[in-house]
């Protein structure tokens, strides 16, 4: 229970810091495209999407990994995407991070 109280604020703080640091996107580069592809592939292949409501160590690890992947994808998106697409993707990633953080708070001890 004590660990849960430490981790949830930690993840929330990481999300808040990234949300505050969304600078304008730079010009598209091959590195940006590769990073975007890698980041979004890690989101799609994450076990947290299949973990369901289980309260196991494996489910906790999956949700924590998913949260880290969402934060990484958000940082890359903030740097590499521009215009309305950037705003749309950041909004979706913010929601995904909040949901992952809530799942961690609910399922992990």
N, C-alpha and C positions, 0 to 999 in steps of 0.2 A: 504494500500500500504506500509506503514512504517513497519508494522508487517512482511510483506513478505520479506523485505530486511533484517530483523533480523533473521528470521527462516531459510531461505535458506542457508546463510553462517554457521549457527549453525549446521544444518544437515550435510553440506559438511565437516565441521571441525570434527564432530564426525566420519564420514566415513574415513577421512584422518588419524585420530588418530588410528582407528582400523586397517587400512591397514598397518600402520607403525609398529604396535605391534603384528605381526603374528609370534609368537615364534613357535618352533618345537612342533609338537603334542606329547602328552604324550602317555603312554600305554593305550590301550582301557580298559575302566572300565564300570561296570553296570551304574554308574552315568552318564558317558559320553553318553552312548547309550540312556538313558532316556532323557537327555537334548537335544540330537540330534533329537530324535523322537518328543519331545515337540516343539522344535524350528521349525522344518519343517512342523509340523501339523498346527502351527499358520500361516505359510506362505500360505499354501494351502487353509485355511479357511477364508482368509482375504477378506473383502468387496471391497478393492481397486481393486481387479482383475475384479470386475463387475461394478465399478464406471463409467467407460468410460470417455468421455470428459466433463462431467458435471462440472460446477463451483459453487457447493453448499457447504454449511458448512459440510454436511454429506460426500461429496466426499473428502473434505480437511481432515476431521478427519480420513477417511478410508486410505488415502494415508500416512498420518503421522503415523498412527498405523502400516501400512505395512512397512514403512521405519524403525521404531523402531524394528519390528520383524526381518527384514532383517539384521540389525546391530547385533542383539542378535544371530541370527543363524550363522552369520559370525564369531562372537567371539567363539561360541561353536565349530564350525567346525575347526577353527584355533587351538584350544586346543585339540580336540579329534580325528581328522582324520589325517592320515599320507600318505605320498607318493604322487603318481600322482593323486589319488582320491581327496586328500586335495587340490591340486593346481587347479584341475578342478572345484571343488565345490566353492572354494574361488573366482575364476574368475567369475562364474555364479552369485554369491552373490554380487560381486562388480558391475556387470552390473545392477542387480536388484536394488541396492541401488542408483546408478546413475539415473536410470529411475524413481524411486520413487521421488528422489530429484527434478528432472526436472518437474515431474507432480505437485509437491507441488508448485514450482516456477510459473508454468503456470496457475494453477487452484485456487490457494489460494491468498487471499488478506489480 
